[in-house]
């Protein structure tokens, strides 16, 4: 530039012409650069793909009335990348009025998956074009799509909701990384501790041959079950197929992960849990999807892991509530793995220390075979179980004034001379519930009538469990008494009292706020809530299962089954009878779950429960669905649905309201609303028809925007 007039040197007085030529050149260059893109995300005027110019897309939008495939035009520039299974972005909701040049435009951008490419669309109107191919990585295989479709149909949900559970969010940087090359199949493992079961070695041999055995496994107590699951996966891997192992929580997954690493080494399996983080989890998921890894162990979300050539689907402790997905359509891991085993022609293993009624039904129908040890072996490895009932406590002066009955105190004192002692308490906290000492009337808050709680030992302060306000100068509204007693004692208060009873022994707690993984093999009292029991090195010397009535007294059909499962999980951590292991359960000894614990016979308990359910017509013998919502909406949906012949409608009954200051329970109404719930029951074989009828009625109501929405749940875990 010249310093005199700011014009380019050599431009002269008529410098406007060169400037105009430069601008024209720039405009022409820009036009040439933009021409191939043809308005990305609308592709107006763009040429379509020469072959299969229509993509059928599953839009990532959850409502059931939109649960279908939508046709989109494929621009020629996206032809190579727009393959079935890839993620795309499309415009949705433009309507038929916004059409330009024969191409629909407008609408919001949504993510989706290409399901297939076709030559001609069934829709006669103008199509919108694919806006963008987000990634060329095919993440939705035909097998995974078929599984998600089956799960959506079974649970009356939308395919988009199931895919949100099955396919993790994308991380572009992780997709650019290569996955390791797959390793050659290992040799078949030895039977190991499977030899304790009469049919255990044969089960492993069938998996190694490439067969598809199906078994319900009642595991022996002790620490061997992670290694046994790992050997089943290794036998499947030896046949050139994959294995999927689903466990309730991260602690169990870590134990199986360690057993697989010890048995197979590194590089042959992956661990899929929430603790790994989203990027690392996606990296491992991609390795499975690409076929680099054939064995997966993980928690609930791993039930959809895209394992190539699945040969074994296994689930451990299927009665644990963690296996039930809280997000719509709320599938259960056991049922998803049953569908996978049937669709992908794979073996199936359902294991645990206990036995659910659903597992007993699989054996009763002949779909699976029982896999259990002989009674002599069970008696040898199981601990001795002693009971303390109401009559025993009435004769025991110590039980009326102290936290532990005399029998439990003596067992704890003797066990502490040999190692740690486990104490299971049904509820956490200090004193979760209080009552009047004189008339036993529950202590209520004067402000909101909520239950009063003692949250700690300092000062004896009382707080409301609903509104949180402190209660001062409390007096009973019935008798005027001013003294309180504990109606339910929590883990915190139990730990404090045991610390005073055994002052020279350390007391450790494990619960929701802080869960211990392991404890050393030295004397200690370990107080925990159900499901938070740490593993003791060498096993516990004894275990005390307190307040059994709190578990057995729940108003639920599964109360007895759930109490027995929690007791068995805790007692299985205790040393065997020959090593002096003893378990004391404080519950009425004549009750069926208590007797099943004493005999260590969970399968027999499940068989008797199944017979009772069959006589009463309750699941799993029948199929049920729950419809919850405002009373008018519930009645409207049931009246609109074309239910299968013979459908029984139980209820409706009021749903417990969400109280002020309390979090909303899963499936509960919003604060201030009053809901009802109706149960629909059908005969065996009509579950699919019931789910389809409810889904169709829900779709019609959503499409017409008629009334308040309702909540559907097929096979609800709690039916009262």
Secondary structure, 3 states (H helix, E strand, C coil): CCCCCCCCCCCCCCCHHHHHHHHHHHHHHHHHHHHCCCCCCCCCCCCECCCCCEEEEEECCCCHHHCCCEEEECEHHHCCCCCCCCEEEEEECCCCCCEECCEECCCEEEEEEEEEEECCCCCCCCCCECCEEEECCCCCCHHHHHHHHHHHHHCCCCHHHHHHHHCCCCCHHHHCCCCCCCCCCCCCCCCHHHHHCCCHHHHHHHHHHCCCCEEEEECCCCCCHHHHHHHHHHHHHHCCCEEEEECCCHHHHHHHHHHHHHHHCCCCEEEECHHHCHHHHHHHHHHHHCCCCCEEEECHHHHHCCCCCEEEEEEECCCCHHHECCCCCCCEHHHHHHHHHHHCCCEEEEEECCCCHHHHHHHHCCCCEEECCCHHHHHHHCCEEEEECHHHHHHCHHHHHCCCCHHHHHHHHHHCCCCCEEEECCCCCCECEEEECCCCCECECCCCCCEEEECCCHHHCEEECCCCCEECCCCCCCCCCCCEEEEECCHHHHHHHHHHHCCCCCEEEECCCCCCCEECCCCCEEEECCCCCCEECCCECEEEECCHHHHHCCCCCCHHHHHHHHHHHHHCCECCHHHCCEEEEECCCCCHHHHHHHHCCHHHHHHHHHHHHHHHCCCCCCEEEEEEECHHHHHHHHHHCCCCCCCEEEEEEECCCCCCCCCCCCCCCCCCCCCEEEEEEECCCCHHHHHHHHHHHHHHHHHHCCCCCCEEEECCCCCC
